[in-house]
Amino acid sequence: MERSLDAARRWYAENLRIAAPVVHNEAVVEAFAQVPRERFCGEAPWRVYPRRLKAAPVAVPEPQPAALYHDVLVVIDEACGINIGQPSLWAYIFDQLRIAPGHHILQVGAGTGYYTAILADIVGPDGQVEGIELEGSLAERAREALQPWPWASMRQGNGVEGDGPPVDVIVVCAGATHPARGWLERLAPGGRLMVPLTTAASWGFLLVAERISGGFKAASLGPCGYVHCEGARRPDEAERLQTALTSLDGRPAPVRSLHLGKPAPGTAGVWLEGEDYWLSTEPPAISGT
């Protein structure tokens, strides 16, 4: 059975290499091949969401862990919309974030800890992963499941304040209407934040912001749908985001930089303006040039 599980994980990881795709970081593929997903899924029988959008969850035909090694979401709490998210999406995100051994990572909305363990495997024992989960029972499950990765911690909270030492990467696993100031302030120089910006209907795009000298580079990693991030939602900003996305008519969000505060009147390139930040279609100014 152990050999068959090893084979199932390897097949799964190699499939994600293409489905994501993973093009920058081989450690992402290896992490998916090593971390036992069943450790974070609760007791069988499991239910999963098939790839078809709006499809109802279906039961895994056989209560064997190998059945979990497909590119599907695993139901944790259907009523609350909580699941272990789609592996190919997270493999793509982790690859794009260029996570490296020794990095310190903050993960907000860690759920039962599966992707916390994936991150821990990527950064290795010289790194650190700080997971935060709002739901206390999920945080407790994650703490127990993460015991083989002592450099990964888990605590209960919403994670929006961003208290703590600087980190190299912040990964937010729930939909916000804005990048919380605490997250941006906690990024080390060169650090990267990935946060889903989502409307009231839970759909939006994946924003990546990188701290550079004098500001933040920014880009979209594509469309997404997430449950709401408690403490990082403003109704008026959700409406502004909806208007901005509707104007694109399906085109990618044309984001190139993130700025704090308010844009000056007449500023070129303002695509989305929030209460205390704005996104621009123009690249960031580089200090000293």
N, C-alpha and C positions, 0 to 999 in steps of 0.2 A: 504493500500500500504506500509506504514512504517513497519508494522509487517511482511509483505512478504519479504521486503528487508532485515530486520534483519535475517529472516530465511535463505534467500539466502546467506548472508554473513557467517552465521554460517556453513551452508553446505559446502561452498567454503573453509573456513578455516579448517574444519575437513578433507576435501578431501586433502588439502595441507599437513596436518599432515602426511598422508601416502605417498602422491606422492613425497614429497621433499626428504627424510622424515625429520620431525622435531623430534629429539630424546633427545635434551639437554635442550631446553628453551621453556617452555609453553607460555611465554610472546609473542613469535613469532606467535603462533597460535591465541592468543587473539587479537593481533594487526591486523591481516588479517580479523578477525571477526568484528572489530570495525570501521576500516577506510573505508569510502565510496569511492569506486573506481571511480564511475561515476563523482565525483567532479573534477577529474583530466583528464577526457577523452574528454573534449570538448562537443559540441552539437551533438545530434543524427541526422541522423543515424550513427552508429559506424561501423567500419570494423575491423575484427580480423583475425589473422593468425591461421589456424588450426594446429594441432600437427604434421601433416605430413611435413617432411622436403621439402623445395623448393616449397611448395604449395602457390598459389596466395591467397591474402587476400579475405575474403568473408564478405558480409554484414550481420550484426546481423539481424535475421528475423523480430524481433519486437523492436521498439525503446523504450524498457523498461529497466531501470537500472539493474534489476535482471539478464538480459541476459549477463551482463559483468562478472558475478561471476562464471567463468570457468577458467581452467588453460590454458589460451590463451594469446597471445600478442595482444595489441590493437594498431591499426595504428594511428600515430600522423602525420607523414610526410613520405609518401611512397617513394617519389623521393629521399629523403636524408637518407632513411633507419632508421628513428627515430620511435620508438614505446615504449609503456609501456611494459617492458619485461616480460618474462614468470614467473608467480608467484611462481611456484614450485621451480625454480632455485633460486630465491631470498630468498624464505623461507629457503632453504637448506643453502645458504651462510650465512644468518643472524644467523641461528642456530649454524653453525660451528664457527662463530666468537665470540660466547659466550657473546653477548651484554647484558648489565645489566642496571637496573635503575641507573640513575645518571651519566652514561657515557657521555663523550663529543665525538662527531662523526663529521668527515669531509666526505662529500659525493661529489665526483667529477663527473660531467656529470649527473645532477639530473633531467633533462628533465622537465616534467610538475609537478613533486613533489610528485607523488604517493608513491614511496618508501622512500622519505624523511619523509612523514607523518607516514609510517609504522615504520621507525626508531624512530621518535619522540614518537610514542605511546609506543614503547618498553622501551626507556630510561626514559620516564615520565617527569614531570615538573621540577624535580631536575637535569635533564640532559640537554644536548644542542646538537642540530644538525645544522651544518653549511653546507648548500647546495650551490654548485656552478654549473652554467650552462653556456655554451659558447654562445648559441643562445639567444639573448636579449629578443625576443618575448616569448620564452618558460620560461625564468626566470621570466618575468613579470606575466605570467599565474600562475606559481608556487607560487609566492609571494601572489597573491590573494587567491589561493586555500588553502594555508597553514595558513590562519588567525586563525582557531580554535586551532592551536598549536603554541602559541607565543614563545615557547622555540626553535622553528625551524626557521632559517633564510634562505634567498636565495639571492644570488648576481650573477651578470653576470661576466664571466671570464672563463679562461681555467683551473684554479685550479692547474696547474702544479708546480708553484713556491713554494707552501706549506707554505706561510707566515702565521704567527699567533702563538698562544700559543700551548703547547703540547696537543695532543688529545689521547683518548684511542683507537679509531678505525678509520681507513680511508678506505672508500669504493669507488673504482673507477668503474664507470659504462660505460667505453669505453675502447677499446683495445689499449694498449701501447706496445712498443717493449722492454721496460725496466722500472723498478721501478724508477721514478724520485727521485733524491737525496733529493729534498724538502719534499717529502712525508716521506721518511725514517727518515729524521732529525726531523720531527715534531712529531713522535711517542713518547709518554710518555713511561717510563719503563714498560714493559709488554704489550705495545700497539701493535696492529695488523693492518697490511695493507693487503687488498685484491685488487689485480689488475689483470685484464685479460692480459696475454702476448699473442699477436696475430701476425700472419704473414701478408704479404701484401695482402693475400686473406681473411683476417679478421678472420681466425680460429687459435685456439691455446689452451691454458690451463689457469685455474684460479690459480694464485700464491698467497699464503698466507705467509707473513713474520711476525714474532713476535720478538720484541726487547727484548733481554735478556742481562744479564751482559756480555759485551765484544763482542756482535755480534747479529746475527739474526737466529733464527730457521726458517725453511721454509718447505712448503709442497705444493702439488698440490691438488686442490679440483675437478679436472676432466676437461674434454674438454669443449670448449666454442666457441662461435662466437659473435663478437661485431663490431659495427662501430668504426672507428679509433678515438683515443684520440688526439685532436689537441695539439701540443706542446710536445708530448711524443712518437714521432715516429722517428726512425733512420733507413733508408733503409738497411744499412749494417747489423744492428742487426736483422731486419726482416728476412734477408737471413740466418743468423746464426741460428735463431730460427727455420726456416723451415727445415734446415739441421738436427738439433738436433731432431726435432719431427719426421721427416721421418725415422731416424735411429731407432726409437722405434717400428716401424711397428705396431702401434695401442696400444702399452702398455702404462701405465700411466707414466707421467714424474717422474723420480726417484729422486726428489729434497728433500734434508734434511736440507740444510743451504744456506744462502745468505751472501756474503762477498762483501765489498767495495774495490775499487781499482782493481789491477791486481793480478792474482795468480803468485806465484814464479815459475820459471821453474821446471818442474818435480813434481809439486803439484799433489797429488793423488785425484781422485774424481771429477775433473772439468768436469761438464756436459755441461754448456753453459757459454761462456765468452763474456761479453759486453764491451763497451768502458770504463766503470768505475765501473763495478760490475761483479760478477760471481756467478753462482749457482753450488752447489756441491752435490754429492751423499753421502757425509760423514756428520755426525752430527756436529754441531758447537762445538768448544772447549768452555768449561765452565770456566770462570775466577776463579782463586783460587784453581783449581784442577790440 
